[in-house]
Amino acid sequence: MRDIHGAGHVERLETAARAKKALLDQLRPKAAAFDPHFEARTARRQAELQVVREARASAKAAKKQALEDARLADEAALAAEAAAAQDTVRGARKVRKALTKAEAKAKRDARYAARQARR
């Protein structure tokens, strides 16, 4: 190494420039090394991602189908309940009509019997 104390101004500047250049060279990014297995790893990673995506998509579709089935079952139960309520109302109406018809027939028969009794 040179004697810095005895060096001239220009030599000190050159030494400082070389030191600064050496520091900057250490910080510069190095050239990337070629990886022979890069494409294979990338393809394998893409295949794994595709498998995971397909599994998620099938799980999502199954969940959606289950929700749709549950909704349809609820609608069917509500429709059956409404039909049963309507049948109950219809049955009550039929009973009332039958009673009304029977009462009307009884009144007619009573009038007929009264007419026959008067003769």
VMD Tcl script that builds the backbone (N, CA, C; Angstrom):
set m [mol new atoms 357]
animate dup $m
set s [atomselect $m all]
$s set {name element resname resid chain x y z} {
  {N N MET 1 A 0.837 -1.153 0.000}
  {CA C MET 1 A 0.000 0.000 0.000}
  {C C MET 1 A 0.899 1.238 0.000}
  {N N ARG 2 A 0.410 2.237 -0.604}
  {CA C ARG 2 A 1.203 3.462 -0.700}
  {C C ARG 2 A 1.123 4.255 0.589}
  {N N ASP 3 A 2.029 5.077 0.719}
  {CA C ASP 3 A 2.061 5.962 1.879}
  {C C ASP 3 A 1.136 7.134 1.585}
  {N N ILE 4 A 0.009 7.170 2.274}
  {CA C ILE 4 A -0.984 8.202 2.021}
  {C C ILE 4 A -0.473 9.559 2.485}
  {N N HIS 5 A 0.335 9.587 3.522}
  {CA C HIS 5 A 0.801 10.870 4.066}
  {C C HIS 5 A 1.699 11.602 3.082}
  {N N GLY 6 A 2.412 10.836 2.282}
  {CA C GLY 6 A 3.335 11.484 1.356}
  {C C GLY 6 A 2.733 11.643 -0.023}
  {N N ALA 7 A 1.517 11.203 -0.231}
  {CA C ALA 7 A 0.902 11.249 -1.558}
  {C C ALA 7 A 0.410 12.644 -1.864}
  {N N GLY 8 A 0.359 12.921 -3.145}
  {CA C GLY 8 A -0.114 14.225 -3.569}
  {C C GLY 8 A -1.642 14.248 -3.629}
  {N N HIS 9 A -2.133 15.415 -3.914}
  {CA C HIS 9 A -3.578 15.618 -3.930}
  {C C HIS 9 A -4.255 14.747 -4.988}
  {N N VAL 10 A -3.707 14.676 -6.168}
  {CA C VAL 10 A -4.287 13.907 -7.273}
  {C C VAL 10 A -4.291 12.423 -6.919}
  {N N GLU 11 A -3.228 11.944 -6.308}
  {CA C GLU 11 A -3.175 10.516 -5.934}
  {C C GLU 11 A -4.234 10.192 -4.884}
  {N N ARG 12 A -4.450 11.094 -3.959}
  {CA C ARG 12 A -5.491 10.865 -2.935}
  {C C ARG 12 A -6.872 10.820 -3.572}
  {N N LEU 13 A -7.104 11.689 -4.526}
  {CA C LEU 13 A -8.398 11.696 -5.214}
  {C C LEU 13 A -8.589 10.391 -5.993}
  {N N GLU 14 A -7.531 9.932 -6.661}
  {CA C GLU 14 A -7.622 8.683 -7.419}
  {C C GLU 14 A -7.867 7.503 -6.491}
  {N N THR 15 A -7.194 7.496 -5.351}
  {CA C THR 15 A -7.379 6.420 -4.374}
  {C C THR 15 A -8.815 6.432 -3.837}
  {N N ALA 16 A -9.351 7.597 -3.558}
  {CA C ALA 16 A -10.731 7.709 -3.068}
  {C C ALA 16 A -11.712 7.247 -4.137}
  {N N ALA 17 A -11.447 7.588 -5.406}
  {CA C ALA 17 A -12.332 7.180 -6.497}
  {C C ALA 17 A -12.315 5.669 -6.664}
  {N N ARG 18 A -11.128 5.063 -6.547}
  {CA C ARG 18 A -11.031 3.600 -6.651}
  {C C ARG 18 A -11.759 2.934 -5.498}
  {N N ALA 19 A -11.628 3.466 -4.291}
  {CA C ALA 19 A -12.314 2.894 -3.126}
  {C C ALA 19 A -13.826 3.008 -3.298}
  {N N LYS 20 A -14.278 4.187 -3.782}
  {CA C LYS 20 A -15.712 4.374 -3.995}
  {C C LYS 20 A -16.225 3.417 -5.068}
  {N N LYS 21 A -15.437 3.233 -6.123}
  {CA C LYS 21 A -15.835 2.314 -7.190}
  {C C LYS 21 A -15.903 0.887 -6.668}
  {N N ALA 22 A -14.979 0.494 -5.819}
  {CA C ALA 22 A -14.981 -0.855 -5.251}
  {C C ALA 22 A -16.223 -1.068 -4.384}
  {N N LEU 23 A -16.612 -0.052 -3.596}
  {CA C LEU 23 A -17.823 -0.158 -2.775}
  {C C LEU 23 A -19.071 -0.273 -3.640}
  {N N LEU 24 A -19.108 0.534 -4.701}
  {CA C LEU 24 A -20.274 0.476 -5.589}
  {C C LEU 24 A -20.348 -0.864 -6.317}
  {N N ASP 25 A -19.201 -1.416 -6.675}
  {CA C ASP 25 A -19.192 -2.724 -7.328}
  {C C ASP 25 A -19.737 -3.805 -6.409}
  {N N GLN 26 A -19.492 -3.678 -5.115}
  {CA C GLN 26 A -20.022 -4.657 -4.163}
  {C C GLN 26 A -21.549 -4.573 -4.084}
  {N N LEU 27 A -22.102 -3.374 -4.239}
  {CA C LEU 27 A -23.546 -3.176 -4.108}
  {C C LEU 27 A -24.313 -3.447 -5.395}
  {N N ARG 28 A -23.618 -3.465 -6.536}
  {CA C ARG 28 A -24.303 -3.709 -7.803}
  {C C ARG 28 A -24.846 -5.139 -7.826}
  {N N PRO 29 A -26.022 -5.327 -8.428}
  {CA C PRO 29 A -26.564 -6.688 -8.506}
  {C C PRO 29 A -25.711 -7.558 -9.419}
  {N N LYS 30 A -25.558 -8.769 -9.000}
  {CA C LYS 30 A -24.758 -9.711 -9.780}
  {C C LYS 30 A -25.621 -10.271 -10.909}
  {N N ALA 31 A -25.012 -10.753 -11.914}
  {CA C ALA 31 A -25.728 -11.366 -13.027}
  {C C ALA 31 A -26.415 -12.635 -12.526}
  {N N ALA 32 A -27.648 -12.820 -12.948}
  {CA C ALA 32 A -28.420 -13.971 -12.476}
  {C C ALA 32 A -27.829 -15.251 -13.037}
  {N N ALA 33 A -27.769 -16.242 -12.200}
  {CA C ALA 33 A -27.250 -17.537 -12.630}
  {C C ALA 33 A -28.376 -18.299 -13.311}
  {N N PHE 34 A -28.076 -19.027 -14.350}
  {CA C PHE 34 A -29.071 -19.792 -15.082}
  {C C PHE 34 A -29.450 -21.023 -14.268}
  {N N ASP 35 A -30.766 -21.184 -14.082}
  {CA C ASP 35 A -31.275 -22.343 -13.340}
  {C C ASP 35 A -31.843 -23.333 -14.346}
  {N N PRO 36 A -31.226 -24.508 -14.483}
  {CA C PRO 36 A -31.705 -25.466 -15.488}
  {C C PRO 36 A -33.075 -26.071 -15.140}
  {N N HIS 37 A -33.493 -26.007 -13.879}
  {CA C HIS 37 A -34.757 -26.629 -13.470}
  {C C HIS 37 A -35.880 -25.610 -13.309}
  {N N PHE 38 A -35.633 -24.375 -13.773}
  {CA C PHE 38 A -36.624 -23.312 -13.581}
  {C C PHE 38 A -37.946 -23.634 -14.270}
  {N N GLU 39 A -37.878 -24.047 -15.546}
  {CA C GLU 39 A -39.113 -24.334 -16.284}
  {C C GLU 39 A -39.860 -25.507 -15.668}
  {N N ALA 40 A -39.141 -26.530 -15.237}
  {CA C ALA 40 A -39.790 -27.694 -14.638}
  {C C ALA 40 A -40.489 -27.315 -13.339}
  {N N ARG 41 A -39.803 -26.520 -12.514}
  {CA C ARG 41 A -40.420 -26.083 -11.257}
  {C C ARG 41 A -41.635 -25.206 -11.515}
  {N N THR 42 A -41.517 -24.321 -12.494}
  {CA C THR 42 A -42.638 -23.444 -12.831}
  {C C THR 42 A -43.827 -24.253 -13.329}
  {N N ALA 43 A -43.566 -25.226 -14.188}
  {CA C ALA 43 A -44.655 -26.075 -14.703}
  {C C ALA 43 A -45.303 -26.866 -13.572}
  {N N ARG 44 A -44.489 -27.411 -12.668}
  {CA C ARG 44 A -45.035 -28.184 -11.540}
  {C C ARG 44 A -45.873 -27.274 -10.636}
  {N N ARG 45 A -45.375 -26.072 -10.378}
  {CA C ARG 45 A -46.112 -25.118 -9.537}
  {C C ARG 45 A -47.436 -24.738 -10.196}
  {N N GLN 46 A -47.426 -24.522 -11.509}
  {CA C GLN 46 A -48.657 -24.192 -12.225}
  {C C GLN 46 A -49.649 -25.359 -12.177}
  {N N ALA 47 A -49.132 -26.588 -12.305}
  {CA C ALA 47 A -50.006 -27.770 -12.229}
  {C C ALA 47 A -50.619 -27.890 -10.840}
  {N N GLU 48 A -49.827 -27.651 -9.804}
  {CA C GLU 48 A -50.354 -27.708 -8.430}
  {C C GLU 48 A -51.419 -26.632 -8.216}
  {N N LEU 49 A -51.152 -25.434 -8.732}
  {CA C LEU 49 A -52.133 -24.351 -8.611}
  {C C LEU 49 A -53.426 -24.699 -9.341}
  {N N GLN 50 A -53.296 -25.332 -10.496}
  {CA C GLN 50 A -54.482 -25.722 -11.258}
  {C C GLN 50 A -55.303 -26.753 -10.482}
  {N N VAL 51 A -54.620 -27.708 -9.843}
  {CA C VAL 51 A -55.316 -28.718 -9.046}
  {C C VAL 51 A -56.041 -28.051 -7.877}
  {N N VAL 52 A -55.379 -27.129 -7.212}
  {CA C VAL 52 A -56.000 -26.423 -6.077}
  {C C VAL 52 A -57.191 -25.596 -6.551}
  {N N ARG 53 A -57.032 -24.918 -7.689}
  {CA C ARG 53 A -58.143 -24.110 -8.221}
  {C C ARG 53 A -59.334 -24.990 -8.566}
  {N N GLU 54 A -59.068 -26.142 -9.189}
  {CA C GLU 54 A -60.165 -27.045 -9.547}
  {C C GLU 54 A -60.848 -27.587 -8.291}
  {N N ALA 55 A -60.072 -27.894 -7.255}
  {CA C ALA 55 A -60.666 -28.389 -6.014}
  {C C ALA 55 A -61.536 -27.314 -5.380}
  {N N ARG 56 A -61.047 -26.085 -5.369}
  {CA C ARG 56 A -61.845 -24.989 -4.813}
  {C C ARG 56 A -63.105 -24.755 -5.631}
  {N N ALA 57 A -62.972 -24.823 -6.944}
  {CA C ALA 57 A -64.141 -24.612 -7.808}
  {C C ALA 57 A -65.177 -25.707 -7.594}
  {N N SER 58 A -64.729 -26.954 -7.463}
  {CA C SER 58 A -65.688 -28.044 -7.239}
  {C C SER 58 A -66.332 -27.925 -5.865}
  {N N ALA 59 A -65.565 -27.509 -4.857}
  {CA C ALA 59 A -66.146 -27.313 -3.520}
  {C C ALA 59 A -67.163 -26.177 -3.556}
  {N N LYS 60 A -66.845 -25.119 -4.281}
  {CA C LYS 60 A -67.768 -23.992 -4.393}
  {C C LYS 60 A -69.042 -24.413 -5.116}
  {N N ALA 61 A -68.887 -25.203 -6.180}
  {CA C ALA 61 A -70.059 -25.680 -6.920}
  {C C ALA 61 A -70.906 -26.599 -6.051}
  {N N ALA 62 A -70.260 -27.463 -5.268}
  {CA C ALA 62 A -71.009 -28.358 -4.388}
  {C C ALA 62 A -71.768 -27.572 -3.329}
  {N N LYS 63 A -71.135 -26.560 -2.777}
  {CA C LYS 63 A -71.794 -25.722 -1.769}
  {C C LYS 63 A -72.982 -24.988 -2.383}
  {N N LYS 64 A -72.782 -24.461 -3.595}
  {CA C LYS 64 A -73.858 -23.759 -4.281}
  {C C LYS 64 A -75.015 -24.708 -4.576}
  {N N GLN 65 A -74.704 -25.926 -5.003}
  {CA C GLN 65 A -75.742 -26.918 -5.298}
  {C C GLN 65 A -76.485 -27.301 -4.024}
  {N N ALA 66 A -75.770 -27.447 -2.910}
  {CA C ALA 66 A -76.409 -27.789 -1.636}
  {C C ALA 66 A -77.353 -26.676 -1.197}
  {N N LEU 67 A -76.922 -25.430 -1.351}
  {CA C LEU 67 A -77.789 -24.304 -1.008}
  {C C LEU 67 A -79.030 -24.268 -1.899}
  {N N GLU 68 A -78.841 -24.545 -3.187}
  {CA C GLU 68 A -79.971 -24.566 -4.114}
  {C C GLU 68 A -80.942 -25.696 -3.754}
  {N N ASP 69 A -80.391 -26.872 -3.415}
  {CA C ASP 69 A -81.240 -27.998 -3.014}
  {C C ASP 69 A -82.024 -27.668 -1.748}
  {N N ALA 70 A -81.368 -27.025 -0.801}
  {CA C ALA 70 A -82.044 -26.644 0.441}
  {C C ALA 70 A -83.146 -25.622 0.163}
  {N N ARG 71 A -82.866 -24.687 -0.728}
  {CA C ARG 71 A -83.875 -23.689 -1.083}
  {C C ARG 71 A -85.072 -24.346 -1.755}
  {N N LEU 72 A -84.801 -25.277 -2.670}
  {CA C LEU 72 A -85.887 -25.980 -3.347}
  {C C LEU 72 A -86.698 -26.821 -2.363}
  {N N ALA 73 A -86.022 -27.455 -1.410}
  {CA C ALA 73 A -86.723 -28.248 -0.401}
  {C C ALA 73 A -87.607 -27.349 0.456}
  {N N ASP 74 A -87.097 -26.179 0.828}
  {CA C ASP 74 A -87.902 -25.230 1.607}
  {C C ASP 74 A -89.127 -24.778 0.816}
  {N N GLU 75 A -88.915 -24.485 -0.471}
  {CA C GLU 75 A -90.043 -24.067 -1.301}
  {C C GLU 75 A -91.071 -25.185 -1.420}
  {N N ALA 76 A -90.592 -26.427 -1.582}
  {CA C ALA 76 A -91.505 -27.565 -1.694}
  {C C ALA 76 A -92.275 -27.753 -0.393}
  {N N ALA 77 A -91.605 -27.602 0.743}
  {CA C ALA 77 A -92.278 -27.740 2.035}
  {C C ALA 77 A -93.327 -26.649 2.208}
  {N N LEU 78 A -93.000 -25.425 1.824}
  {CA C LEU 78 A -93.968 -24.331 1.924}
  {C C LEU 78 A -95.152 -24.574 0.994}
  {N N ALA 79 A -94.876 -25.064 -0.202}
  {CA C ALA 79 A -95.957 -25.351 -1.147}
  {C C ALA 79 A -96.849 -26.463 -0.609}
  {N N ALA 80 A -96.247 -27.511 -0.028}
  {CA C ALA 80 A -97.030 -28.607 0.542}
  {C C ALA 80 A -97.870 -28.113 1.713}
  {N N GLU 81 A -97.289 -27.263 2.532}
  {CA C GLU 81 A -98.018 -26.707 3.673}
  {C C GLU 81 A -99.184 -25.849 3.199}
  {N N ALA 82 A -98.948 -25.043 2.164}
  {CA C ALA 82 A -100.018 -24.206 1.617}
  {C C ALA 82 A -101.109 -25.069 1.005}
  {N N ALA 83 A -100.717 -26.146 0.306}
  {CA C ALA 83 A -101.703 -27.049 -0.289}
  {C C ALA 83 A -102.520 -27.740 0.798}
  {N N ALA 84 A -101.859 -28.134 1.872}
  {CA C ALA 84 A -102.581 -28.781 2.975}
  {C C ALA 84 A -103.566 -27.808 3.613}
  {N N ALA 85 A -103.143 -26.568 3.790}
  {CA C ALA 85 A -104.035 -25.555 4.365}
  {C C ALA 85 A -105.214 -25.310 3.431}
  {N N GLN 86 A -104.945 -25.272 2.148}
  {CA C GLN 86 A -106.013 -25.054 1.176}
  {C C GLN 86 A -106.970 -26.237 1.157}
  {N N ASP 87 A -106.437 -27.460 1.263}
  {CA C ASP 87 A -107.297 -28.646 1.321}
  {C C ASP 87 A -108.171 -28.621 2.569}
  {N N THR 88 A -107.610 -28.162 3.667}
  {CA C THR 88 A -108.384 -28.059 4.915}
  {C C THR 88 A -109.533 -27.068 4.729}
  {N N VAL 89 A -109.220 -25.926 4.119}
  {CA C VAL 89 A -110.256 -24.919 3.876}
  {C C VAL 89 A -111.316 -25.473 2.935}
  {N N ARG 90 A -110.885 -26.151 1.862}
  {CA C ARG 90 A -111.827 -26.741 0.905}
  {C C ARG 90 A -112.696 -27.803 1.578}
  {N N GLY 91 A -112.041 -28.613 2.421}
  {CA C GLY 91 A -112.800 -29.654 3.133}
  {C C GLY 91 A -113.858 -29.041 4.040}
  {N N ALA 92 A -113.486 -27.980 4.748}
  {CA C ALA 92 A -114.453 -27.309 5.632}
  {C C ALA 92 A -115.588 -26.712 4.802}
  {N N ARG 93 A -115.247 -26.140 3.654}
  {CA C ARG 93 A -116.270 -25.559 2.778}
  {C C ARG 93 A -117.218 -26.647 2.278}
  {N N LYS 94 A -116.661 -27.816 1.900}
  {CA C LYS 94 A -117.502 -28.921 1.427}
  {C C LYS 94 A -118.447 -29.387 2.525}
  {N N VAL 95 A -117.921 -29.471 3.748}
  {CA C VAL 95 A -118.765 -29.892 4.874}
  {C C VAL 95 A -119.888 -28.877 5.088}
  {N N ARG 96 A -119.562 -27.584 5.050}
  {CA C ARG 96 A -120.588 -26.551 5.226}
  {C C ARG 96 A -121.632 -26.620 4.122}
  {N N LYS 97 A -121.161 -26.814 2.889}
  {CA C LYS 97 A -122.111 -26.910 1.772}
  {C C LYS 97 A -123.008 -28.133 1.929}
  {N N ALA 98 A -122.403 -29.249 2.340}
  {CA C ALA 98 A -123.206 -30.463 2.527}
  {C C ALA 98 A -124.242 -30.242 3.624}
  {N N LEU 99 A -123.840 -29.598 4.721}
  {CA C LEU 99 A -124.794 -29.315 5.800}
  {C C LEU 99 A -125.884 -28.368 5.313}
  {N N THR 100 A -125.487 -27.368 4.549}
  {CA C THR 100 A -126.464 -26.419 4.029}
  {C C THR 100 A -127.449 -27.135 3.106}
  {N N LYS 101 A -126.932 -27.996 2.243}
  {CA C LYS 101 A -127.803 -28.769 1.355}
  {C C LYS 101 A -128.742 -29.667 2.156}
  {N N ALA 102 A -128.193 -30.304 3.193}
  {CA C ALA 102 A -129.022 -31.186 4.014}
  {C C ALA 102 A -130.103 -30.390 4.736}
  {N N GLU 103 A -129.730 -29.196 5.232}
  {CA C GLU 103 A -130.716 -28.354 5.912}
  {C C GLU 103 A -131.787 -27.888 4.935}
  {N N ALA 104 A -131.353 -27.513 3.732}
  {CA C ALA 104 A -132.321 -27.074 2.718}
  {C C ALA 104 A -133.258 -28.218 2.339}
  {N N LYS 105 A -132.706 -29.411 2.203}
  {CA C LYS 105 A -133.535 -30.589 1.886}
  {C C LYS 105 A -134.497 -30.873 3.024}
  {N N ALA 106 A -134.002 -30.755 4.267}
  {CA C ALA 106 A -134.883 -30.993 5.419}
  {C C ALA 106 A -136.013 -29.979 5.437}
  {N N LYS 107 A -135.744 -28.716 5.121}
  {CA C LYS 107 A -136.792 -27.694 5.079}
  {C C LYS 107 A -137.802 -28.005 3.973}
  {N N ARG 108 A -137.298 -28.399 2.798}
  {CA C ARG 108 A -138.203 -28.760 1.695}
  {C C ARG 108 A -139.086 -29.927 2.076}
  {N N ASP 109 A -138.429 -30.933 2.687}
  {CA C ASP 109 A -139.197 -32.114 3.093}
  {C C ASP 109 A -140.249 -31.746 4.148}
  {N N ALA 110 A -139.890 -30.821 5.039}
  {CA C ALA 110 A -140.840 -30.401 6.069}
  {C C ALA 110 A -142.016 -29.667 5.428}
  {N N ARG 111 A -141.763 -28.820 4.463}
  {CA C ARG 111 A -142.844 -28.112 3.781}
  {C C ARG 111 A -143.726 -29.082 3.010}
  {N N TYR 112 A -143.068 -30.033 2.349}
  {CA C TYR 112 A -143.833 -31.048 1.607}
  {C C TYR 112 A -144.700 -31.853 2.563}
  {N N ALA 113 A -144.128 -32.251 3.696}
  {CA C ALA 113 A -144.890 -33.025 4.685}
  {C C ALA 113 A -146.034 -32.190 5.235}
  {N N ALA 114 A -145.806 -30.876 5.422}
  {CA C ALA 114 A -146.867 -30.008 5.934}
  {C C ALA 114 A -147.983 -29.888 4.920}
  {N N ARG 115 A -147.640 -29.772 3.635}
  {CA C ARG 115 A -148.655 -29.700 2.601}
  {C C ARG 115 A -149.452 -30.996 2.541}
  {N N GLN 116 A -148.739 -32.129 2.650}
  {CA C GLN 116 A -149.413 -33.421 2.588}
  {C C GLN 116 A -150.321 -33.602 3.801}
  {N N ALA 117 A -149.898 -33.067 4.939}
  {CA C ALA 117 A -150.693 -33.210 6.135}
  {C C ALA 117 A -151.964 -32.366 6.042}
  {N N ARG 118 A -151.907 -31.256 5.362}
  {CA C ARG 118 A -153.086 -30.398 5.235}
  {C C ARG 118 A -154.100 -30.984 4.285}
  {N N ARG 119 A -153.776 -31.842 3.434}
  {CA C ARG 119 A -154.713 -32.428 2.473}
  {C C ARG 119 A -155.467 -33.529 3.041}
}
mol reanalyze $m
mol bondsrecalc $m
mol representation Tube
mol addrep $m
